[in-house]
Amino acid sequence: MGQSTDRQWERQRVPHAGELGWDDSLYEGDGAGGAGGENVTATTDESSGSSAGNGDDTADGSGGSQRTRKGGRRRTGTRPRSRRGKRRILLWVSSALALLLLGTAGAGYLYFRHLDSNLKKEDLTLGDKPMADHKVNSAGQTPLNILLIGSDARDSKANQDLGGAKETFGGLPLADVQMLLHVSADRSNMSVVSMPRDTMLKMPKCTDTETGKVYPASTVDVQTNESLGRGGPGCTVATWYELTGIPIDHFMMIDFAGVVSMADAIGGVPVCVTENIHSRNAEGKGSGLKLKKGESVIQGEQALQWLRTRYGFEDGSDLARTHAQHMYMNSMVRELRKGAKLTDPGKLMSLAEAATDALTVDKGIDGVNKLYGLAEELKKVPTKRITMATMPNVYGTGAQSGRVYPKAGDAEQLFTMVRDDVPLDGKASKRKPPAESKDPAAAPADTGVLVRNGTGSDTQAPTQQRATAVAGLLVAEGYTKAVSDATLDPHERTEVLFPNPELEGDAQAVAKSLGIPVSSVKKSTDVSGVTLVVGADWRTGDTYPKSAAKDEDKTPDTARALNGADEGQCMEVQPGFTW
């Protein structure tokens, strides 16, 4: 349901992703029912004062069980407030459920045919660049990557009843939830990486295969959630591939109404808060979530409130909301795997109906049988080997204050670990060297290389003429087109960067010629060709020091990884939102 049946992708004016109407009116009551000044009656609209978590009768979590639990680990420090990612959820909850549960609802061929008819299908990618092949492990196995997309579409009465300014009804949808689900080649572990919905990046050229409309590549940074309006979910896939270089096998997209129906069908998920919480401030902002300290079992619209809450969790930032969503997902998987939710055939059929009716998938998923197969692959992964993480990011400045950008170094390290099938839980055996690119390298004399001086840091000045010296080493190795760049580009470690998969083989060959480990060869959208940045680990000498090789098996702390088996997690409550 991520789009209307007549593909209403176009509208005369599309509000910017940060404007009131697409986002804030759904979550922050303005006393007038949204930007349009009309009161929108909806049981889950935060300005409606509905009984879904707003009154005293729901203070105990809508009758859910209450068990006092010790508070989870506390974080020190705060992050700036932002308006980012108001609905960064919605997708994993339902898409993951479809994968995990549809396989258990096998009710025969005819029922599968019925469920097949519920699924909506679109092209996998609308970009021009073909995705690279997976890197195969020593046993000949390949990973599985599924992009999960949450749409904020207002193209049905069910979605409109959940709130939002009326002028957004039937308008261009945004991909407000984006999570990459990675299953390892040997099916021993799973990683889920979330990207903040207002991540600023360059978008690739996308062509809508139904209308033929061409969306040219962006020349300036735009918010990643706008990718969905550039022809459909296939452009969101192309945008992810452009940034990360991770091959994507499938996508699954869901809307708000699907999340509510799925949450109802599950029958309850335990969550925990360190203090009594009521997500509502003096201005009426907040999701309306109201729970007692400790553990509560939530479902339906109250689960939606949990997943939407920003005001009330930790520092009130969108990253806190993301962490709460990861807690919910892990808890949901634990509950489902206990089997308690899978014993009622009627509930299973309701869940299968809700999942298939809510999902839009790529055409490679040709029916429920394919979903069943994917579910079987996911079910091989133990809960303790599931890791949720967020793309490391930094806040923009000036006109882009409140927007985020991939954090240099950390974000690419996370993407590299996923590309190279390295578990995010740190339980991998000693990392094997990355597989060599299948794209053969060009002859050294035909390969252009730009060399930059990155030897400077906050504590020491750069080595003078270092780029020129290393460019000379490359020329001696036959790279006669190697040139130095006067740009100072401080890097802790030496890296060889390349912009697209077609140049990965060339970049690896450059690294080998100087004894730089292949693990230091990385994809980057900040370069236009093969670029060698000589880091602070190689300030002098003609030979790259072996002691400088970096162990990249560790997930960056900035990814805030959460293990699926960790039952001791509790969301900290923001001061001023207790009762």
Order of alpha helices (4+ residues) and beta strands (2+ residues): alpha-beta-alpha-alpha-beta-beta-alpha-beta-beta-beta-beta-beta-beta-alpha-beta-alpha-beta-beta-beta-beta-alpha-alpha-alpha-beta-alpha-beta-beta-beta-alpha-beta-alpha-beta-beta-alpha-beta-beta-beta
